[in-house]
Amino acid sequence: MDEPIVFFHGQFLPQSQASLPLNDAGFVWGATVTDLCRTFHHKLYRWPDHLARFRQSCRLADIEVRCTDAQITESAVALTVQNSKLLTSGQELCLVLFATPGPVGYYLGEPGGAGDGATTFGMYTFPLPFARYRPLIEKGASLVIPSVRHVPMACIDPRIKMRSRMHWWLAEREVRRTNPGATALLLDTDGYVTETATANVVVVRANTILSPPLDRILNGISLQVARELCAELGLGFEEQPLLPKDLVDADEILLLSTPYCVVSVSRITGQVVRCQGPVFSRLLQAWNVQVGLGIHEQILPGAKE
């Protein structure tokens, strides 16, 4: 095949043939749960963790995906194997899972309401966009705190990885009007640090990584890996509420995310902070060893896309 395939409604299709109806609840209600896993050496990395988080998101959002874990895994591996054949040397894939409550019949004049029909479930891949992440590696990330606040825990459980993301859209637009290239870092309604749209945020203080409490943020897979690597490296890892001042006063600030694993922050609200410090370097090196390649070297110019 000369185009990627997708897994959609229980079958493999050419990507160009996959589509959602206009009345899908993912559009009508913004009710979509998702997860994203990347490959290293064209093999899915930490797949069981991503699948477990996807299942948790589905359960918490009351969206039932009737495929078994074994069926989903078999299809995900087949999708990755097939679509990896279309990559050029050095490229990797991102695999996305998504599920919605399915079509809302009355929105197209048909019988049924939200949740009355079959759940929509699918998986697809795309080449990991190295160019998007290069500035984060070369210059460090720039974080800006907008006026938009994170959705309160009382409204939506933060453990749900979802695409009901209007607050992120508004936050990013606000930030980029005055700080092109910066990333929005949202506070909760009490003024404590949460996360960015695509990454967990942690700080380093005295050889200890400090994370916002996991019951207040999405429990990122890369955050889990960082915690494991800290134990191997003799570094501390603790959870505690963080205020913006704690970031400014930190030894280092790090972003943790599936596509690039870990990057260092160079600016917070316009203030220059220490970038690519010793804890960042140790963490990245241990991660490189675990996956068997230089993660950032693969993304930087010279890597083929």
C-alpha positions as CSV (number, residue, x, y, z in Angstrom):
1,M,0.0,0.0,0.0
2,D,1.1,3.5,-0.7
3,E,-0.9,5.1,2.1
4,P,-1.2,4.4,5.9
5,I,-3.9,2.2,7.2
6,V,-6.1,2.8,10.2
7,F,-8.1,0.6,12.5
8,F,-11.7,1.8,12.6
9,H,-14.9,0.1,13.7
10,G,-13.1,-3.3,14.0
11,Q,-11.4,-3.3,10.6
12,F,-8.3,-2.1,8.8
13,L,-8.9,0.6,6.2
14,P,-6.8,2.9,4.0
15,Q,-6.5,6.2,5.9
16,S,-8.4,8.1,3.2
17,Q,-11.5,5.9,3.7
18,A,-11.9,6.6,7.4
19,S,-14.3,9.2,8.5
20,L,-16.7,10.2,11.3
21,P,-20.3,11.1,10.8
22,L,-21.3,14.7,11.4
23,N,-23.4,13.7,14.4
24,D,-20.7,11.7,16.2
25,A,-20.7,12.6,19.9
26,G,-17.0,13.5,19.5
27,F,-18.2,16.5,17.6
28,V,-21.6,17.2,19.1
29,W,-20.7,16.8,22.8
30,G,-16.9,17.1,22.5
31,A,-16.9,13.7,24.2
32,T,-13.7,12.0,23.1
33,V,-11.1,10.1,25.1
34,T,-7.7,9.4,23.6
35,D,-4.2,8.3,24.1
36,L,-0.9,8.6,22.2
37,C,2.0,6.2,22.2
38,R,5.2,6.6,20.2
39,T,7.7,4.1,18.8
40,F,11.4,3.6,19.3
41,H,13.0,1.4,16.6
42,H,9.4,1.1,15.2
43,K,8.3,-0.7,18.4
44,L,5.5,0.8,20.6
45,Y,7.1,2.2,23.8
46,R,5.4,1.6,27.1
47,W,2.3,0.3,25.3
48,P,0.8,-1.5,28.3
49,D,0.9,1.7,30.3
50,H,-0.8,3.7,27.5
51,L,-3.5,1.1,27.0
52,A,-4.2,0.9,30.7
53,R,-4.5,4.7,30.8
54,F,-6.8,4.7,27.8
55,R,-9.0,2.1,29.5
56,Q,-9.1,4.2,32.7
57,S,-10.1,7.3,30.6
58,C,-12.9,5.3,29.0
59,R,-14.1,4.0,32.4
60,L,-14.1,7.5,34.0
61,A,-15.8,9.0,30.9
62,D,-18.4,6.2,30.8
63,I,-17.4,5.2,27.2
64,E,-17.4,1.5,26.6
65,V,-14.9,0.0,24.1
66,R,-15.9,-3.7,23.8
67,C,-12.6,-4.9,22.2
68,T,-10.4,-6.8,24.6
69,D,-7.0,-5.6,25.5
70,A,-5.5,-8.5,23.5
71,Q,-7.5,-7.5,20.4
72,I,-6.5,-3.8,20.7
73,T,-2.9,-4.8,21.2
74,E,-2.8,-7.1,18.3
75,S,-4.4,-4.5,16.0
76,A,-2.0,-1.7,17.3
77,V,1.0,-3.8,16.6
78,A,-0.2,-4.7,13.1
79,L,-0.9,-1.1,12.4
80,T,2.5,-0.1,13.5
81,V,4.3,-2.8,11.5
82,Q,2.4,-2.0,8.3
83,N,2.7,1.8,8.6
84,S,6.3,1.7,9.6
85,K,7.1,0.4,6.1
86,L,6.1,3.8,4.7
87,L,8.7,5.7,6.8
88,T,12.0,6.9,5.7
89,S,15.2,6.0,7.6
90,G,15.3,7.4,11.1
91,Q,11.5,8.2,11.3
92,E,9.3,7.0,14.1
93,L,5.5,6.7,14.5
94,C,3.0,8.1,16.9
95,L,-0.1,5.9,17.4
96,V,-3.3,7.4,18.6
97,L,-6.3,5.6,20.2
98,F,-9.6,7.4,20.4
99,A,-13.2,6.6,21.5
100,T,-16.5,8.5,21.5
101,P,-20.0,7.5,22.6
102,G,-20.9,7.2,18.9
103,P,-23.5,8.9,16.8
104,V,-26.2,11.1,18.3
105,G,-29.1,10.1,16.1
106,Y,-31.4,13.1,16.4
107,Y,-28.6,15.5,15.3
108,L,-29.2,14.1,11.7
109,G,-32.9,13.5,12.1
110,E,-32.4,9.8,12.9
111,P,-33.6,7.7,15.9
112,G,-31.5,7.7,19.1
113,G,-29.6,10.0,21.3
114,A,-26.2,10.3,22.9
115,G,-24.9,6.9,24.0
116,D,-27.8,4.9,22.4
117,G,-25.7,3.5,19.6
118,A,-22.4,1.7,19.2
119,T,-19.3,3.4,20.5
120,T,-16.9,4.8,18.0
121,F,-13.4,3.4,18.4
122,G,-10.3,3.7,16.2
123,M,-6.5,3.9,16.0
124,Y,-4.3,5.6,13.5
125,T,-0.6,6.6,13.2
126,F,1.4,9.5,11.8
127,P,5.2,10.1,11.6
128,L,6.5,11.7,14.7
129,P,7.0,15.4,13.7
130,F,10.6,16.0,14.6
131,A,10.6,19.6,13.4
132,R,7.9,20.6,15.9
133,Y,10.0,19.6,18.9
134,R,13.5,20.8,17.7
135,P,13.1,24.3,19.2
136,L,12.3,22.8,22.6
137,I,15.6,20.9,22.5
138,E,17.7,23.6,20.9
139,K,16.5,26.6,22.9
140,G,14.5,25.1,25.8
141,A,10.8,25.6,26.4
142,S,9.3,28.9,27.2
143,L,6.3,28.8,29.5
144,V,3.7,31.6,30.1
145,I,0.8,31.5,32.5
146,P,-2.4,32.8,30.9
147,S,-5.6,34.1,32.5
148,V,-7.4,30.9,31.5
149,R,-7.5,28.4,34.3
150,H,-7.6,24.6,34.2
151,V,-11.0,22.9,34.2
152,P,-11.8,22.3,37.9
153,M,-11.5,18.7,39.3
154,A,-15.2,18.9,40.3
155,C,-16.2,19.2,36.7
156,I,-13.9,16.7,34.9
157,D,-11.6,14.1,36.5
158,P,-8.0,15.2,35.5
159,R,-7.1,11.5,35.0
160,I,-9.2,11.4,31.8
161,K,-7.0,12.0,28.8
162,M,-9.5,13.7,26.4
163,R,-10.1,16.0,23.5
164,S,-12.6,18.4,25.1
165,R,-10.0,21.0,25.0
166,M,-11.5,24.4,24.4
167,H,-9.7,25.8,27.5
168,W,-6.4,24.7,26.0
169,W,-7.2,26.4,22.7
170,L,-8.1,29.7,24.4
171,A,-5.0,29.5,26.7
172,E,-2.7,28.9,23.8
173,R,-4.2,31.6,21.7
174,E,-3.9,34.1,24.5
175,V,-0.2,33.2,25.1
176,R,0.8,33.3,21.5
177,R,-0.7,36.7,20.8
178,T,2.1,38.2,22.8
179,N,4.7,35.3,23.1
180,P,5.0,33.5,19.8
181,G,6.6,30.1,20.3
182,A,5.7,30.0,24.1
183,T,3.5,27.3,25.7
184,A,0.6,27.9,28.0
185,L,1.1,26.6,31.6
186,L,-2.3,26.5,33.3
187,L,-3.0,27.1,37.0
188,D,-6.0,25.6,38.8
189,T,-8.7,27.8,40.3
190,D,-6.6,28.0,43.6
191,G,-3.5,29.3,41.8
192,Y,-1.5,26.1,41.8
193,V,0.5,24.8,38.8
194,T,-1.1,22.0,36.8
195,E,0.3,21.1,33.4
196,T,0.6,22.2,29.7
197,A,-1.7,21.0,26.9
198,T,0.9,18.3,26.0
199,A,3.3,17.8,28.9
200,N,3.6,17.4,32.6
201,V,5.6,20.1,34.4
202,V,8.0,19.3,37.2
203,V,10.7,21.2,39.1
204,V,14.1,20.2,40.5
205,R,15.2,21.2,43.9
206,A,18.2,19.8,45.7
207,N,18.4,16.7,43.5
208,T,14.7,16.0,44.0
209,I,12.0,16.2,41.3
210,L,8.8,17.8,42.6
211,S,5.6,17.1,40.7
212,P,2.1,18.5,41.3
213,P,0.0,15.9,43.1
214,L,-1.1,13.2,40.7
215,D,-4.7,13.5,41.7
216,R,-4.7,17.1,40.3
217,I,-3.1,16.4,36.9
218,L,-3.0,13.8,34.1
219,N,-0.7,11.1,35.2
220,G,1.6,11.1,32.2
221,I,3.4,8.0,31.1
222,S,6.6,10.0,30.8
223,L,6.1,11.2,34.3
224,Q,5.9,7.6,35.4
225,V,9.2,6.8,33.6
226,A,10.9,9.8,35.2
227,R,9.8,8.6,38.6
228,E,11.3,5.1,37.9
229,L,14.5,6.6,36.6
230,C,14.9,8.8,39.6
231,A,14.9,5.7,41.8
232,E,17.6,4.2,39.6
233,L,19.7,7.3,39.7
234,G,19.4,8.0,43.4
235,L,17.3,11.1,42.9
236,G,14.3,12.0,44.9
237,F,10.8,12.2,43.6
238,E,8.0,13.8,45.5
239,E,4.5,15.2,45.0
240,Q,3.5,18.5,46.4
241,P,1.4,21.6,45.4
242,L,3.5,24.0,43.4
243,L,2.9,27.8,43.0
244,P,4.4,29.8,40.2
245,K,7.0,31.2,42.6
246,D,8.2,27.6,43.2
247,L,9.0,27.3,39.5
248,V,10.9,30.6,39.4
249,D,13.0,29.6,42.4
250,A,13.7,26.0,41.3
251,D,17.1,24.7,40.3
252,E,15.6,23.4,37.0
253,I,12.2,23.1,35.4
254,L,11.4,20.1,33.1
255,L,8.7,19.1,30.7
256,L,7.8,15.4,30.3
257,S,5.9,14.2,27.3
258,T,5.7,11.1,25.1
259,P,7.1,12.5,21.8
260,Y,10.4,13.9,23.2
261,C,10.4,12.3,26.7
262,V,12.0,15.2,28.6
263,V,13.1,18.8,27.7
264,S,14.4,21.6,29.9
265,V,12.6,24.9,30.4
266,S,14.6,28.1,29.7
267,R,12.0,30.8,30.5
268,I,9.0,31.1,32.8
269,T,6.7,34.1,32.4
270,G,9.6,35.9,30.5
271,Q,12.2,35.2,33.2
272,V,15.3,33.3,32.2
273,V,15.9,30.1,34.3
274,R,18.6,27.5,34.3
275,C,18.3,25.3,31.3
276,Q,19.7,21.8,30.7
277,G,21.0,21.4,34.3
278,P,22.6,18.3,35.8
279,V,19.4,16.5,36.7
280,F,18.0,17.0,33.2
281,S,21.2,15.6,31.7
282,R,21.3,12.6,34.0
283,L,17.6,11.8,33.4
284,L,17.9,12.1,29.6
285,Q,21.0,9.9,29.5
286,A,19.3,7.2,31.5
287,W,16.3,7.4,29.2
288,N,18.6,7.1,26.1
289,V,20.1,3.9,27.6
290,Q,16.6,2.5,28.3
291,V,15.3,3.0,24.7
292,G,18.6,2.3,23.0
293,L,19.2,5.5,21.1
294,G,19.8,9.2,21.6
295,I,16.3,10.6,21.9
296,H,17.1,14.2,21.2
297,E,19.8,13.4,18.6
298,Q,17.1,11.6,16.6
299,I,14.9,14.7,16.6
300,L,17.6,17.3,15.9
301,P,18.5,18.5,12.4
302,G,20.3,15.8,10.5
303,A,17.7,13.2,11.5
304,K,15.7,12.2,8.4
305,E,12.0,12.8,8.5
